[in-house]
Amino acid sequence: MQLEILADAEAAAVRGAQVIAADARSAVAARGRFVMALSGGRTPWAMLRYLADADLPWGGVDVLQVDERIAPAGDPQRNLTHLRANLLEYAPLRPDQVHAMPVEAPDLEAAAAHYAATLTDLAGSPPVIDLVHLGLGADGHAASLVPGDPVLEVSDALVALAGPYQGLRRMTLTYPAINGARRVLWLATGAEKAFMLERLRDGDRSIPAGRVAQVRALVLADREAAWKLAAPH
């Protein structure tokens, strides 16, 4: 795991956009396509706004979701709502380049399987997503892989349904989908993340975030989140 400590949340957002843009340019040059999966969160929304202004080969970019709340279209709790507001309204992406999780479908199990098929169409079988962006929850969750949820043990599906968390069920990529990525980009900001960031750094598998593969992971943290990391490694 690589760790970079930035001055504040805005600096982390800027750096995150730079990392994604550089990976996109390299992937499109090498393979003709860049597939990224994005999570939600306040600092990531700022990151996406910076990314939208970046000079990259947008025609070769495909956008997936890491997870999504099961709620109506346009709901302010939906990650897609903020993805649209901060990236899709500004970046020159065609509608067919954006692959939203189908959480409004009447049959959610079938919808999860359909999204897994979309993932393999874009990134191969087994899929290798170019970049998966994750946030770190103050309870140690990542994506919608939350403590105690049976979805943590799913090993035979790329996309699954998680139980209620903060009042809503979720659809989420599973560890097999996330851990196959070429890069996992963590964004951790705020003092409330400090204890879990230390555990993530130490590879603590008792928290959901600690079960994400570290070999190709880059963590961008602000000083508030990193205050416990006296000896990053």
DRENPA-3360 file (N, C-alpha, C; in nm, 2 decimals, always signed):
BEGIN
1 = MQLEILAD = +0.08/-0.12/+0.00/+0.00/+0.00/+0.00/+0.09/+0.12/+0.00 ~ +0.05/+0.22/-0.09/+0.12/+0.35/-0.08/+0.03/+0.45/-0.01 ~ +0.09/+0.54/+0.06/+0.02/+0.64/+0.14/+0.07/+0.78/+0.10 ~ -0.01/+0.87/+0.07/+0.02/+1.01/+0.05/-0.06/+1.09/+0.15 ~ +0.00/+1.18/+0.22/-0.07/+1.27/+0.32/-0.07/+1.41/+0.26 ~ -0.19/+1.46/+0.24/-0.21/+1.59/+0.19/-0.25/+1.69/+0.29 ~ -0.24/+1.82/+0.26/-0.27/+1.92/+0.36/-0.41/+1.92/+0.41 ~ -0.51/+1.90/+0.32/-0.65/+1.91/+0.36/-0.73/+1.83/+0.26;
9 = AEAAAVRG = -0.86/+1.83/+0.28/-0.95/+1.76/+0.20/-0.95/+1.81/+0.05 ~ -0.94/+1.94/+0.03/-0.93/+1.99/-0.10/-0.81/+1.94/-0.17 ~ -0.69/+1.94/-0.10/-0.57/+1.89/-0.17/-0.58/+1.75/-0.20 ~ -0.65/+1.67/-0.11/-0.67/+1.53/-0.14/-0.76/+1.51/-0.27 ~ -0.86/+1.59/-0.28/-0.95/+1.58/-0.40/-0.87/+1.62/-0.52 ~ -0.79/+1.72/-0.52/-0.71/+1.76/-0.64/-0.61/+1.64/-0.67 ~ -0.55/+1.59/-0.57/-0.45/+1.48/-0.60/-0.52/+1.36/-0.66 ~ -0.64/+1.33/-0.60/-0.72/+1.22/-0.65/-0.75/+1.23/-0.80;
17 = AQVIAADA = -0.79/+1.35/-0.84/-0.82/+1.38/-0.98/-0.70/+1.36/-1.07 ~ -0.59/+1.40/-1.02/-0.46/+1.39/-1.09/-0.43/+1.24/-1.11 ~ -0.44/+1.16/-1.01/-0.41/+1.02/-1.02/-0.51/+0.95/-1.12 ~ -0.64/+0.98/-1.11/-0.73/+0.92/-1.21/-0.70/+0.96/-1.35 ~ -0.67/+1.09/-1.37/-0.64/+1.14/-1.50/-0.52/+1.07/-1.56 ~ -0.41/+1.06/-1.48/-0.29/+0.99/-1.53/-0.32/+0.85/-1.57 ~ -0.39/+0.78/-1.48/-0.42/+0.64/-1.51/-0.51/+0.63/-1.64 ~ -0.60/+0.72/-1.66/-0.69/+0.72/-1.77/-0.61/+0.73/-1.90;
25 = RSAVAARG = -0.51/+0.83/-1.90/-0.43/+0.85/-2.02/-0.35/+0.73/-2.05 ~ -0.29/+0.67/-1.95/-0.21/+0.55/-1.97/-0.29/+0.43/-2.02 ~ -0.41/+0.41/-1.96/-0.49/+0.30/-2.00/-0.54/+0.31/-2.14 ~ -0.58/+0.43/-2.18/-0.63/+0.45/-2.32/-0.52/+0.43/-2.42 ~ -0.40/+0.48/-2.38/-0.29/+0.47/-2.47/-0.25/+0.32/-2.49 ~ -0.26/+0.25/-2.38/-0.21/+0.11/-2.38/-0.32/+0.01/-2.44 ~ -0.45/+0.03/-2.40/-0.55/-0.06/-2.43/-0.67/-0.01/-2.50 ~ -0.68/+0.13/-2.51/-0.79/+0.19/-2.58/-0.91/+0.22/-2.50;
33 = RFVMALSG = -0.90/+0.18/-2.37/-1.02/+0.20/-2.28/-0.97/+0.21/-2.14 ~ -1.04/+0.30/-2.06/-1.02/+0.31/-1.92/-1.15/+0.29/-1.84 ~ -1.16/+0.19/-1.76/-1.28/+0.16/-1.68/-1.25/+0.19/-1.54 ~ -1.33/+0.28/-1.49/-1.32/+0.32/-1.35/-1.45/+0.30/-1.27 ~ -1.44/+0.26/-1.15/-1.56/+0.25/-1.06/-1.55/+0.35/-0.95 ~ -1.66/+0.42/-0.93/-1.66/+0.54/-0.84/-1.75/+0.52/-0.72 ~ -1.71/+0.56/-0.60/-1.79/+0.56/-0.48/-1.84/+0.70/-0.46 ~ -1.92/+0.72/-0.35/-1.98/+0.85/-0.32/-1.89/+0.91/-0.21;
41 = GRTPWAML = -1.94/+1.02/-0.15/-1.87/+1.09/-0.04/-1.84/+1.24/-0.08 ~ -1.84/+1.32/+0.02/-1.82/+1.46/+0.00/-1.69/+1.50/-0.06 ~ -1.58/+1.45/-0.01/-1.45/+1.48/-0.08/-1.44/+1.42/-0.22 ~ -1.49/+1.30/-0.24/-1.49/+1.25/-0.38/-1.58/+1.34/-0.47 ~ -1.68/+1.40/-0.43/-1.76/+1.48/-0.52/-1.67/+1.60/-0.57 ~ -1.59/+1.66/-0.47/-1.50/+1.76/-0.51/-1.39/+1.71/-0.61 ~ -1.35/+1.58/-0.58/-1.25/+1.52/-0.67/-1.30/+1.51/-0.82 ~ -1.43/+1.47/-0.83/-1.49/+1.45/-0.96/-1.51/+1.58/-1.03;
49 = RYLADADL = -1.53/+1.69/-0.95/-1.55/+1.82/-1.02/-1.41/+1.86/-1.08 ~ -1.30/+1.84/-1.01/-1.17/+1.86/-1.06/-1.14/+1.77/-1.18 ~ -1.18/+1.65/-1.17/-1.16/+1.55/-1.28/-1.23/+1.60/-1.41 ~ -1.35/+1.65/-1.39/-1.43/+1.69/-1.51/-1.36/+1.79/-1.59 ~ -1.27/+1.87/-1.53/-1.20/+1.98/-1.60/-1.06/+1.93/-1.65 ~ -1.03/+1.81/-1.63/-0.90/+1.76/-1.67/-0.90/+1.72/-1.82 ~ -0.78/+1.73/-1.87/-0.76/+1.70/-2.01/-0.73/+1.55/-2.03 ~ -0.83/+1.47/-2.06/-0.81/+1.33/-2.08/-0.89/+1.27/-2.19;
57 = PWGGVDVL = -0.86/+1.15/-2.24/-0.93/+1.10/-2.35/-1.06/+1.04/-2.32 ~ -1.16/+1.14/-2.30/-1.29/+1.10/-2.25/-1.36/+1.00/-2.33 ~ -1.33/+1.00/-2.46/-1.40/+0.90/-2.55/-1.37/+0.76/-2.52 ~ -1.26/+0.73/-2.44/-1.22/+0.59/-2.41/-1.25/+0.56/-2.26 ~ -1.33/+0.64/-2.19/-1.36/+0.62/-2.05/-1.49/+0.56/-2.03 ~ -1.50/+0.46/-1.94/-1.63/+0.40/-1.90/-1.64/+0.42/-1.75 ~ -1.75/+0.46/-1.70/-1.77/+0.49/-1.56/-1.87/+0.39/-1.50 ~ -1.83/+0.31/-1.40/-1.91/+0.22/-1.32/-1.93/+0.28/-1.18;
65 = QVDERIAP = -2.03/+0.22/-1.11/-2.05/+0.26/-0.97/-2.00/+0.14/-0.88 ~ -1.93/+0.18/-0.77/-1.89/+0.08/-0.67/-2.01/+0.04/-0.59 ~ -2.10/+0.13/-0.56/-2.22/+0.09/-0.48/-2.32/+0.20/-0.50 ~ -2.44/+0.16/-0.46/-2.55/+0.25/-0.47/-2.66/+0.22/-0.37 ~ -2.73/+0.32/-0.32/-2.84/+0.30/-0.23/-2.96/+0.27/-0.32 ~ -3.05/+0.19/-0.27/-3.17/+0.15/-0.33/-3.28/+0.26/-0.30 ~ -3.29/+0.35/-0.39/-3.37/+0.47/-0.37/-3.41/+0.52/-0.51 ~ -3.52/+0.60/-0.51/-3.57/+0.65/-0.64/-3.46/+0.74/-0.72;
73 = AGDPQRNL = -3.48/+0.75/-0.85/-3.40/+0.84/-0.93/-3.40/+0.98/-0.87 ~ -3.28/+1.04/-0.87/-3.28/+1.18/-0.82/-3.27/+1.20/-0.67 ~ -3.29/+1.09/-0.60/-3.28/+1.10/-0.45/-3.15/+1.15/-0.41 ~ -3.14/+1.25/-0.32/-3.02/+1.31/-0.28/-2.92/+1.21/-0.21 ~ -2.98/+1.09/-0.16/-2.89/+0.99/-0.10/-2.83/+0.90/-0.20 ~ -2.87/+0.91/-0.33/-2.81/+0.83/-0.43/-2.67/+0.88/-0.47 ~ -2.58/+0.79/-0.49/-2.45/+0.83/-0.54/-2.46/+0.89/-0.68 ~ -2.54/+0.83/-0.76/-2.56/+0.87/-0.90/-2.60/+1.02/-0.91;
81 = THLRANLL = -2.68/+1.06/-0.81/-2.73/+1.20/-0.81/-2.61/+1.29/-0.81 ~ -2.51/+1.26/-0.72/-2.39/+1.35/-0.71/-2.29/+1.32/-0.82 ~ -2.29/+1.20/-0.87/-2.20/+1.17/-0.98/-2.24/+1.26/-1.10 ~ -2.37/+1.26/-1.12/-2.42/+1.35/-1.23/-2.39/+1.50/-1.21 ~ -2.41/+1.54/-1.09/-2.39/+1.69/-1.06/-2.25/+1.73/-1.07 ~ -2.16/+1.64/-1.04/-2.02/+1.68/-1.03/-1.93/+1.64/-1.14 ~ -1.97/+1.53/-1.21/-1.88/+1.48/-1.32/-1.96/+1.48/-1.45 ~ -2.07/+1.42/-1.46/-2.14/+1.39/-1.58/-2.20/+1.52/-1.65;
89 = EYAPLRPD = -2.23/+1.62/-1.57/-2.28/+1.75/-1.63/-2.17/+1.83/-1.69 ~ -2.04/+1.80/-1.66/-1.93/+1.88/-1.71/-1.84/+1.80/-1.80 ~ -1.82/+1.68/-1.78/-1.72/+1.60/-1.86/-1.79/+1.56/-1.99 ~ -1.72/+1.55/-2.10/-1.78/+1.51/-2.23/-1.80/+1.36/-2.24 ~ -1.88/+1.30/-2.16/-1.91/+1.16/-2.16/-2.05/+1.14/-2.23 ~ -2.05/+1.04/-2.32/-2.18/+1.00/-2.38/-2.26/+0.92/-2.27 ~ -2.39/+0.91/-2.28/-2.47/+0.84/-2.19/-2.43/+0.69/-2.19 ~ -2.39/+0.63/-2.30/-2.35/+0.49/-2.30/-2.22/+0.46/-2.24;
97 = QVHAMPVE = -2.15/+0.57/-2.19/-2.02/+0.55/-2.12/-2.04/+0.54/-1.97 ~ -2.16/+0.57/-1.93/-2.19/+0.58/-1.78/-2.29/+0.46/-1.75 ~ -2.24/+0.37/-1.66/-2.31/+0.25/-1.63/-2.36/+0.25/-1.49 ~ -2.48/+0.30/-1.47/-2.54/+0.32/-1.34/-2.59/+0.19/-1.28 ~ -2.58/+0.16/-1.16/-2.63/+0.04/-1.10/-2.79/+0.05/-1.11 ~ -2.85/-0.06/-1.15/-2.99/-0.06/-1.18/-3.08/-0.08/-1.05 ~ -3.07/+0.01/-0.96/-3.13/-0.01/-0.83/-3.28/+0.02/-0.83 ~ -3.33/+0.07/-0.94/-3.48/+0.10/-0.95/-3.55/-0.02/-1.02;
105 = APDLEAAA = -3.48/-0.13/-1.05/-3.54/-0.24/-1.11/-3.63/-0.32/-1.01 ~ -3.74/-0.38/-1.06/-3.83/-0.45/-0.97/-3.77/-0.57/-0.91 ~ -3.68/-0.64/-0.99/-3.61/-0.76/-0.94/-3.47/-0.73/-0.91 ~ -3.43/-0.70/-0.79/-3.30/-0.65/-0.76/-3.19/-0.76/-0.77 ~ -3.23/-0.88/-0.74/-3.13/-0.99/-0.76/-3.09/-1.01/-0.91 ~ -3.19/-1.00/-0.99/-3.16/-1.01/-1.14/-3.09/-0.88/-1.18 ~ -3.12/-0.77/-1.12/-3.05/-0.65/-1.16/-2.90/-0.65/-1.12 ~ -2.87/-0.71/-1.01/-2.73/-0.73/-0.96/-2.66/-0.82/-1.06;
113 = AHYAATLT = -2.72/-0.93/-1.10/-2.66/-1.02/-1.20/-2.64/-0.95/-1.33 ~ -2.73/-0.87/-1.37/-2.72/-0.79/-1.50/-2.60/-0.69/-1.49 ~ -2.58/-0.63/-1.37/-2.47/-0.54/-1.36/-2.34/-0.61/-1.36 ~ -2.33/-0.73/-1.30/-2.21/-0.81/-1.31/-2.18/-0.85/-1.45 ~ -2.28/-0.87/-1.54/-2.26/-0.90/-1.68/-2.20/-0.78/-1.75 ~ -2.25/-0.66/-1.71/-2.20/-0.53/-1.77/-2.05/-0.52/-1.73 ~ -2.02/-0.55/-1.61/-1.88/-0.54/-1.56/-1.79/-0.63/-1.64 ~ -1.83/-0.75/-1.67/-1.74/-0.84/-1.74/-1.74/-0.80/-1.89;
121 = DLAGSPPV = -1.84/-0.75/-1.94/-1.84/-0.70/-2.08/-1.73/-0.59/-2.09 ~ -1.72/-0.50/-1.99/-1.63/-0.39/-2.00/-1.49/-0.43/-1.96 ~ -1.47/-0.51/-1.86/-1.34/-0.53/-1.80/-1.29/-0.68/-1.81 ~ -1.36/-0.76/-1.88/-1.31/-0.90/-1.90/-1.37/-1.00/-1.79 ~ -1.33/-1.12/-1.81/-1.38/-1.23/-1.71/-1.26/-1.32/-1.68 ~ -1.22/-1.31/-1.55/-1.27/-1.22/-1.44/-1.23/-1.08/-1.47 ~ -1.31/-0.99/-1.42/-1.29/-0.85/-1.46/-1.17/-0.79/-1.40 ~ -1.10/-0.70/-1.47/-0.99/-0.62/-1.42/-1.03/-0.47/-1.44;
129 = IDLVHLGL = -1.08/-0.41/-1.34/-1.12/-0.27/-1.35/-0.99/-0.19/-1.34 ~ -0.98/-0.09/-1.42/-0.85/-0.01/-1.42/-0.83/+0.06/-1.29 ~ -0.94/+0.12/-1.24/-0.93/+0.19/-1.11/-1.06/+0.18/-1.03 ~ -1.05/+0.14/-0.91/-1.17/+0.14/-0.82/-1.14/+0.25/-0.71 ~ -1.23/+0.34/-0.70/-1.22/+0.44/-0.60/-1.30/+0.40/-0.48 ~ -1.24/+0.41/-0.36/-1.31/+0.37/-0.24/-1.30/+0.48/-0.13 ~ -1.40/+0.50/-0.05/-1.40/+0.58/+0.07/-1.38/+0.49/+0.19 ~ -1.34/+0.55/+0.30/-1.32/+0.47/+0.42/-1.42/+0.52/+0.52;
137 = GADGHAAS = -1.51/+0.43/+0.57/-1.61/+0.47/+0.67/-1.55/+0.48/+0.81 ~ -1.60/+0.56/+0.89/-1.56/+0.57/+1.03/-1.58/+0.44/+1.11 ~ -1.67/+0.35/+1.05/-1.69/+0.22/+1.11/-1.60/+0.11/+1.04 ~ -1.52/+0.15/+0.95/-1.43/+0.06/+0.88/-1.49/+0.00/+0.75 ~ -1.61/+0.05/+0.71/-1.67/-0.01/+0.58/-1.60/+0.06/+0.46 ~ -1.62/-0.02/+0.35/-1.57/+0.03/+0.22/-1.68/-0.02/+0.12 ~ -1.70/+0.06/+0.02/-1.81/+0.04/-0.07/-1.94/+0.02/+0.02 ~ -2.02/-0.08/-0.01/-2.13/-0.11/+0.09/-2.10/-0.24/+0.16;
145 = LVPGDPVL = -1.98/-0.26/+0.18/-1.93/-0.38/+0.26/-1.92/-0.33/+0.40 ~ -2.02/-0.36/+0.48/-2.03/-0.30/+0.61/-2.01/-0.41/+0.72 ~ -1.97/-0.37/+0.83/-1.95/-0.47/+0.94/-2.07/-0.55/+0.97 ~ -2.05/-0.68/+0.97/-2.15/-0.78/+1.01/-2.25/-0.82/+0.90 ~ -2.24/-0.76/+0.78/-2.33/-0.79/+0.67/-2.29/-0.92/+0.60 ~ -2.38/-1.01/+0.57/-2.35/-1.13/+0.50/-2.28/-1.11/+0.37 ~ -2.30/-0.99/+0.31/-2.23/-0.96/+0.18/-2.08/-0.97/+0.19 ~ -2.03/-0.95/+0.31/-1.88/-0.96/+0.33/-1.83/-1.10/+0.28;
153 = EVSDALVA = -1.91/-1.20/+0.29/-1.86/-1.34/+0.26/-1.90/-1.38/+0.12 ~ -1.95/-1.29/+0.04/-1.98/-1.33/-0.10/-1.85/-1.35/-0.18 ~ -1.83/-1.47/-0.23/-1.71/-1.49/-0.31/-1.74/-1.54/-0.45 ~ -1.87/-1.57/-0.48/-1.91/-1.63/-0.61/-1.99/-1.53/-0.69 ~ -1.99/-1.40/-0.66/-2.06/-1.30/-0.74/-1.98/-1.17/-0.74 ~ -1.99/-1.10/-0.85/-1.92/-0.97/-0.86/-2.00/-0.85/-0.80 ~ -2.13/-0.87/-0.80/-2.22/-0.76/-0.75/-2.32/-0.83/-0.67 ~ -2.35/-0.77/-0.55/-2.45/-0.83/-0.46/-2.53/-0.72/-0.39;
161 = LAGPYQGL = -2.63/-0.77/-0.32/-2.72/-0.68/-0.24/-2.68/-0.69/-0.10 ~ -2.66/-0.57/-0.04/-2.63/-0.56/+0.11/-2.76/-0.53/+0.18 ~ -2.76/-0.56/+0.31/-2.87/-0.54/+0.39/-2.89/-0.39/+0.42 ~ -2.99/-0.35/+0.50/-3.01/-0.21/+0.53/-2.89/-0.15/+0.61 ~ -2.85/-0.03/+0.57/-2.74/+0.04/+0.64/-2.78/+0.18/+0.63 ~ -2.78/+0.25/+0.75/-2.83/+0.39/+0.76/-2.96/+0.40/+0.69 ~ -3.05/+0.30/+0.71/-3.19/+0.31/+0.66/-3.22/+0.26/+0.52 ~ -3.12/+0.23/+0.44/-3.14/+0.19/+0.30/-3.06/+0.06/+0.27;
169 = RRMTLTYP = -3.12/-0.02/+0.19/-3.04/-0.13/+0.13/-2.95/-0.08/+0.02 ~ -2.85/-0.16/-0.01/-2.75/-0.12/-0.11/-2.72/-0.23/-0.21 ~ -2.67/-0.19/-0.33/-2.61/-0.28/-0.42/-2.47/-0.24/-0.43 ~ -2.38/-0.34/-0.43/-2.24/-0.31/-0.42/-2.15/-0.41/-0.50 ~ -2.04/-0.36/-0.54/-1.93/-0.45/-0.59/-1.88/-0.53/-0.47 ~ -1.84/-0.66/-0.49/-1.79/-0.74/-0.39/-1.64/-0.75/-0.39 ~ -1.58/-0.82/-0.29/-1.44/-0.82/-0.29/-1.38/-0.88/-0.42 ~ -1.43/-0.99/-0.48/-1.37/-1.04/-0.60/-1.37/-0.93/-0.71;
177 = AINGARRV = -1.46/-0.85/-0.72/-1.46/-0.74/-0.82/-1.36/-0.63/-0.79 ~ -1.36/-0.59/-0.66/-1.27/-0.48/-0.62/-1.12/-0.53/-0.62 ~ -1.10/-0.65/-0.57/-0.96/-0.69/-0.55/-0.89/-0.73/-0.68 ~ -0.96/-0.74/-0.79/-0.90/-0.76/-0.92/-0.85/-0.64/-0.99 ~ -0.88/-0.52/-0.93/-0.85/-0.39/-1.00/-0.70/-0.37/-1.02 ~ -0.67/-0.29/-1.12/-0.53/-0.25/-1.14/-0.48/-0.15/-1.04 ~ -0.58/-0.07/-0.99/-0.55/+0.02/-0.88/-0.67/+0.04/-0.80 ~ -0.65/+0.04/-0.66/-0.75/+0.08/-0.57/-0.71/+0.22/-0.51;
185 = LWLATGAE = -0.79/+0.32/-0.53/-0.76/+0.45/-0.49/-0.85/+0.49/-0.37 ~ -0.79/+0.49/-0.25/-0.86/+0.53/-0.13/-0.86/+0.68/-0.11 ~ -0.97/+0.74/-0.06/-0.97/+0.88/-0.03/-1.02/+0.88/+0.12 ~ -0.94/+0.93/+0.21/-0.98/+0.93/+0.35/-0.95/+1.07/+0.41 ~ -1.05/+1.14/+0.44/-1.04/+1.28/+0.50/-1.12/+1.30/+0.62 ~ -1.07/+1.38/+0.71/-1.14/+1.41/+0.84/-1.09/+1.33/+0.95 ~ -1.09/+1.39/+1.07/-1.03/+1.33/+1.19/-1.11/+1.20/+1.23 ~ -1.24/+1.19/+1.20/-1.32/+1.08/+1.23/-1.27/+0.95/+1.17;
193 = KAFMLERL = -1.19/+0.96/+1.06/-1.14/+0.84/+0.99/-1.00/+0.79/+1.05 ~ -0.95/+0.87/+1.14/-0.81/+0.84/+1.19/-0.79/+0.70/+1.24 ~ -0.88/+0.65/+1.33/-0.86/+0.52/+1.39/-0.87/+0.41/+1.28 ~ -0.97/+0.42/+1.19/-0.98/+0.32/+1.09/-0.87/+0.33/+0.98 ~ -0.82/+0.45/+0.96/-0.71/+0.46/+0.86/-0.59/+0.39/+0.92 ~ -0.56/+0.40/+1.04/-0.45/+0.33/+1.10/-0.47/+0.18/+1.09 ~ -0.59/+0.13/+1.11/-0.62/-0.02/+1.10/-0.61/-0.06/+0.95 ~ -0.65/+0.03/+0.86/-0.64/-0.01/+0.72/-0.49/-0.02/+0.68;
201 = RDGDRSIP = -0.41/+0.08/+0.72/-0.27/+0.08/+0.70/-0.20/-0.05/+0.75 ~ -0.25/-0.10/+0.86/-0.19/-0.21/+0.92/-0.25/-0.35/+0.87 ~ -0.34/-0.34/+0.77/-0.40/-0.46/+0.71/-0.49/-0.54/+0.81 ~ -0.56/-0.47/+0.89/-0.65/-0.53/+0.99/-0.77/-0.59/+0.92 ~ -0.77/-0.72/+0.90/-0.88/-0.78/+0.83/-1.01/-0.80/+0.91 ~ -1.01/-0.75/+1.04/-1.13/-0.76/+1.11/-1.23/-0.64/+1.08 ~ -1.18/-0.55/+1.00/-1.27/-0.44/+0.94/-1.29/-0.47/+0.79 ~ -1.40/-0.44/+0.74/-1.43/-0.47/+0.60/-1.32/-0.40/+0.51;
209 = AGRVAQVR = -1.28/-0.28/+0.53/-1.18/-0.22/+0.45/-1.05/-0.29/+0.45 ~ -1.01/-0.36/+0.56/-0.89/-0.43/+0.57/-0.88/-0.56/+0.48 ~ -0.99/-0.60/+0.43/-1.00/-0.71/+0.34/-0.98/-0.68/+0.19 ~ -0.97/-0.55/+0.16/-0.94/-0.51/+0.03/-0.79/-0.52/+0.00 ~ -0.76/-0.58/-0.11/-0.62/-0.60/-0.15/-0.53/-0.48/-0.14 ~ -0.41/-0.49/-0.08/-0.33/-0.37/-0.06/-0.22/-0.36/-0.16 ~ -0.20/-0.46/-0.24/-0.08/-0.46/-0.33/-0.08/-0.35/-0.43 ~ -0.20/-0.31/-0.48/-0.20/-0.21/-0.58/-0.28/-0.09/-0.53;
217 = ALVLADRE = -0.28/-0.07/-0.40/-0.36/+0.04/-0.34/-0.28/+0.17/-0.31 ~ -0.35/+0.28/-0.34/-0.29/+0.41/-0.31/-0.39/+0.48/-0.21 ~ -0.35/+0.52/-0.10/-0.43/+0.59/+0.00/-0.39/+0.74/+0.00 ~ -0.49/+0.83/-0.03/-0.48/+0.97/-0.02/-0.55/+1.01/+0.10 ~ -0.48/+1.07/+0.20/-0.54/+1.11/+0.33/-0.50/+1.25/+0.36 ~ -0.59/+1.33/+0.42/-0.55/+1.46/+0.47/-0.49/+1.45/+0.61 ~ -0.43/+1.56/+0.65/-0.36/+1.55/+0.78/-0.45/+1.51/+0.90 ~ -0.58/+1.56/+0.89/-0.67/+1.52/+1.00/-0.69/+1.37/+1.01;
225 = AAWKLAAP = -0.71/+1.31/+0.89/-0.73/+1.16/+0.89/-0.60/+1.09/+0.93 ~ -0.49/+1.14/+0.90/-0.36/+1.07/+0.92/-0.29/+1.10/+1.05 ~ -0.35/+1.17/+1.14/-0.28/+1.21/+1.26/-0.23/+1.10/+1.35 ~ -0.28/+0.98/+1.34/-0.23/+0.86/+1.41/-0.12/+0.79/+1.34 ~ -0.09/+0.82/+1.22/+0.00/+0.75/+1.14/+0.14/+0.80/+1.16 ~ +0.20/+0.77/+1.27/+0.33/+0.82/+1.31/+0.44/+0.76/+1.22 ~ +0.42/+0.64/+1.17/+0.52/+0.57/+1.09/+0.45/+0.50/+0.97 ~ +0.40/+0.58/+0.87/+0.34/+0.52/+0.75/+0.43/+0.42/+0.69;
233 = H = +0.36/+0.31/+0.63/+0.44/+0.21/+0.56/+0.35/+0.15/+0.46;
% end
